[in-house]
Amino acid sequence: MEQANMLTQTTNSTHSTASPETIAVAMSGGVDSSAVAALLREQGHTIIGLTLQLWNQRRLAGHEGMPESVQGRCCSIDDVYDARRVAERLGIPYYLVNQQERFEQDVVRPFVNEYLAGRTPVPCTLCNNHLKFDQLLITARQIGADKIATGHYARNRYNPETGRWVLSRPADRTKDQTYFLFGLTQPQLERTLFPLGEMQKPVVRNLAADAGLPVATKPDSQEICFIPGGDYSQFLRAYRDEQQQPMPDLSGSLVTTSGEVIGHHEGIHGFTVGQRKGLGLSTPTPLYVLQIHPDSHNVVVGPDEDLMSRELHADRLNWIAIDTPTSPIRVHIKIRHRHEPAPATLEIVGPDHVRAIFDEPQRAITPGQAAVFYDGDDVVGGGWIKNEGSGPRKRQSF
């Protein structure tokens, strides 16, 4: 289907020919992106609202024990309705862009495959890297806008000394979303605005209230948009059933680091590194998931101190502030969204493959998660954590 045919104008507003001041705002229906639209309009720009329709929120709801409720998730039908109301309030044209097929292909299916392979993916990062910014920029150009603006809490700027665009952490560190944006390319950063990068969240809500926006007090979304109830394991079963694909037999043994079998499990997709609950074991001291072996289906468990590791390997890299380094560099690395970046030495060990050695051991380095490299506030680059190097020692075969 041609992209132009996927656009549905949802207001009676019209807009003029493209100009340098025309900006397409990615409107999620939340307070942040709505405030961006109001702010840029107040600054005199010509604003066009865009919403990506990514997933049918009723899909799988109530299926095979899945909850009926679709509340609390981003990108819902209610969010589309709220985005349209904000656009009407601001008097700007608004378009709904249907990207459900591509979202399922680029985000949902990889999410399912990663979990079935014993890894823990980050769907919001996959969505940003492979769909949102790419499609928003394509659509923006089609409707006459040269740039897009989003409600992400991040900053970007051009560094004339390196000739590169740089992504940086925002003023409000509690809302920092750079971890989810490490995959942005130079052309994408050049055409993207992050107007909230210098603002604190309470100020953003006040801005929305002053503009009379109906979402000024709307709570932030908490759940992954396509998983009602947040039960990943149940979602995998329901999705595979809907696709008429039986769940593979991923059952195996719970083993210690010495190889002793101390229990059995129903599938590696039910575990993530660092997990404590749900092991089905009764032991004098708490045990945690240390490693997941996708080939043997064995899950290695042990005490909390065995979760500590100084080494990390990552691939599928994207470099932002610099070109691919040719010698070891010092960085701080964030290994999950809420993780405080930790100092490490980073070195290239092969094509599209880096190894990091942390100054101090880090807890629960998890294959499938993103590793984002920082130099101060600036994002140097990032990649996806590989199985090699994860866990307390070299991985063993049991």
VENJOZI-V154329 format. One record per residue. N is the residue number from 1. RES is the residue in one letter. D_LAST is the distance of its C-alpha to the last C-alpha in Angstrom with 1 decimal. Layout:
BEGIN
n;res;d_last
N;RES;D_LAST
N;RES;D_LAST
END
This chain:
BEGIN
n;res;d_last
1;M;49.2
2;E;51.1
3;Q;50.2
4;A;53.9
5;N;53.8
6;M;51.0
7;L;53.2
8;T;55.0
9;Q;57.7
10;T;57.9
11;T;61.1
12;N;64.6
13;S;64.4
14;T;65.1
15;H;64.2
16;S;65.9
17;T;65.0
18;A;62.1
19;S;63.0
20;P;61.2
21;E;61.3
22;T;59.5
23;I;56.1
24;A;53.7
25;V;52.0
26;A;48.7
27;M;49.6
28;S;46.8
29;G;49.3
30;G;48.3
31;V;50.5
32;D;49.0
33;S;49.7
34;S;52.9
35;A;54.1
36;V;53.3
37;A;55.6
38;A;58.3
39;L;58.1
40;L;58.3
41;R;61.1
42;E;63.0
43;Q;62.7
44;G;64.5
45;H;61.8
46;T;61.9
47;I;58.8
48;I;57.1
49;G;54.4
50;L;51.3
51;T;48.6
52;L;45.6
53;Q;45.0
54;L;41.2
55;W;40.2
56;N;42.1
57;Q;41.5
58;R;42.3
59;R;39.6
60;L;37.0
61;A;38.9
62;G;39.0
63;H;36.6
64;E;34.0
65;G;34.6
66;M;34.9
67;P;37.7
68;E;41.2
69;S;42.0
70;V;41.8
71;Q;43.2
72;G;41.8
73;R;40.2
74;C;41.4
75;C;42.9
76;S;44.3
77;I;47.6
78;D;49.2
79;D;48.1
80;V;49.8
81;Y;52.9
82;D;52.9
83;A;52.6
84;R;55.5
85;R;57.6
86;V;57.0
87;A;58.1
88;E;61.2
89;R;62.0
90;L;61.8
91;G;63.7
92;I;61.1
93;P;60.0
94;Y;56.6
95;Y;54.2
96;L;51.3
97;V;48.8
98;N;46.7
99;Q;43.2
100;Q;41.2
101;E;40.0
102;R;38.8
103;F;37.2
104;E;35.2
105;Q;34.2
106;D;33.4
107;V;32.1
108;V;31.2
109;R;29.3
110;P;27.2
111;F;26.6
112;V;25.3
113;N;23.1
114;E;21.6
115;Y;20.7
116;L;19.3
117;A;17.0
118;G;15.8
119;R;18.3
120;T;21.5
121;P;24.6
122;V;28.1
123;P;30.6
124;C;33.7
125;T;32.8
126;L;32.0
127;C;35.4
128;N;37.3
129;N;35.8
130;H;36.1
131;L;38.9
132;K;41.2
133;F;42.7
134;D;42.7
135;Q;44.5
136;L;46.7
137;L;48.1
138;I;48.7
139;T;50.5
140;A;52.4
141;R;53.9
142;Q;54.9
143;I;56.9
144;G;58.5
145;A;56.4
146;D;55.2
147;K;52.9
148;I;50.7
149;A;50.3
150;T;47.6
151;G;47.2
152;H;44.1
153;Y;44.4
154;A;44.0
155;R;46.4
156;N;46.9
157;R;49.4
158;Y;50.4
159;N;50.1
160;P;52.9
161;E;51.6
162;T;48.4
163;G;49.7
164;R;46.7
165;W;46.5
166;V;44.5
167;L;42.7
168;S;43.1
169;R;42.3
170;P;45.1
171;A;47.7
172;D;46.1
173;R;42.7
174;T;41.9
175;K;42.0
176;D;40.3
177;Q;38.8
178;T;38.1
179;Y;34.3
180;F;34.8
181;L;37.2
182;F;35.4
183;G;35.4
184;L;39.2
185;T;40.8
186;Q;44.0
187;P;46.2
188;Q;44.9
189;L;45.5
190;E;48.9
191;R;50.0
192;T;48.5
193;L;50.2
194;F;48.6
195;P;51.7
196;L;50.0
197;G;48.4
198;E;51.1
199;M;51.6
200;Q;50.3
201;K;49.3
202;P;52.3
203;V;54.6
204;V;53.1
205;R;53.8
206;N;57.3
207;L;57.8
208;A;56.8
209;A;59.1
210;D;62.0
211;A;61.6
212;G;61.9
213;L;58.5
214;P;57.5
215;V;53.8
216;A;54.7
217;T;53.2
218;K;50.4
219;P;47.0
220;D;44.2
221;S;41.6
222;Q;38.3
223;E;36.0
224;I;34.4
225;C;37.1
226;F;35.3
227;I;33.4
228;P;35.8
229;G;34.8
230;G;31.8
231;D;29.3
232;Y;26.8
233;S;24.7
234;Q;28.0
235;F;29.4
236;L;26.5
237;R;27.3
238;A;31.0
239;Y;30.9
240;R;28.9
241;D;31.2
242;E;34.2
243;Q;33.0
244;Q;32.6
245;Q;29.0
246;P;26.7
247;M;23.7
248;P;20.5
249;D;18.1
250;L;15.5
251;S;14.6
252;G;11.2
253;S;9.8
254;L;10.6
255;V;8.4
256;T;9.9
257;T;9.3
258;S;8.9
259;G;6.0
260;E;9.0
261;V;9.6
262;I;13.0
263;G;14.0
264;H;14.0
265;H;15.4
266;E;17.7
267;G;16.5
268;I;14.9
269;H;18.5
270;G;19.5
271;F;17.8
272;T;18.5
273;V;17.5
274;G;19.8
275;Q;20.3
276;R;21.3
277;K;23.1
278;G;21.9
279;L;18.7
280;G;20.3
281;L;19.5
282;S;22.2
283;T;21.5
284;P;24.1
285;T;23.1
286;P;22.1
287;L;18.5
288;Y;17.8
289;V;15.3
290;L;13.9
291;Q;11.7
292;I;11.2
293;H;8.9
294;P;11.5
295;D;10.0
296;S;7.4
297;H;9.6
298;N;7.5
299;V;9.8
300;V;9.4
301;V;12.7
302;G;14.9
303;P;18.6
304;D;20.8
305;E;21.2
306;D;17.5
307;L;18.5
308;M;20.9
309;S;20.4
310;R;23.0
311;E;21.6
312;L;21.8
313;H;21.7
314;A;23.9
315;D;25.4
316;R;28.2
317;L;30.5
318;N;34.1
319;W;36.5
320;I;39.6
321;A;41.5
322;I;40.9
323;D;40.0
324;T;36.6
325;P;36.6
326;T;36.7
327;S;36.0
328;P;34.0
329;I;35.5
330;R;35.6
331;V;34.8
332;H;33.9
333;I;30.9
334;K;30.5
335;I;27.0
336;R;28.2
337;H;31.7
338;R;32.6
339;H;30.9
340;E;33.5
341;P;33.2
342;A;31.8
343;P;33.0
344;A;30.8
345;T;31.2
346;L;30.3
347;E;30.0
348;I;29.7
349;V;26.9
350;G;27.4
351;P;29.3
352;D;28.9
353;H;26.1
354;V;26.6
355;R;24.9
356;A;26.2
357;I;26.2
358;F;27.6
359;D;30.1
360;E;28.5
361;P;25.0
362;Q;24.7
363;R;23.1
364;A;20.6
365;I;20.6
366;T;19.7
367;P;18.8
368;G;21.6
369;Q;24.2
370;A;27.1
371;A;27.7
372;V;31.4
373;F;33.1
374;Y;36.5
375;D;39.4
376;G;41.4
377;D;42.1
378;D;41.5
379;V;38.5
380;V;37.5
381;G;35.0
382;G;31.5
383;G;28.4
384;W;25.2
385;I;22.2
386;K;19.3
387;N;15.6
388;E;15.8
389;G;16.9
390;S;16.2
391;G;14.9
392;P;15.6
393;R;14.1
394;K;12.6
395;R;9.6
396;Q;6.4
397;S;3.8
398;F;0.0
END
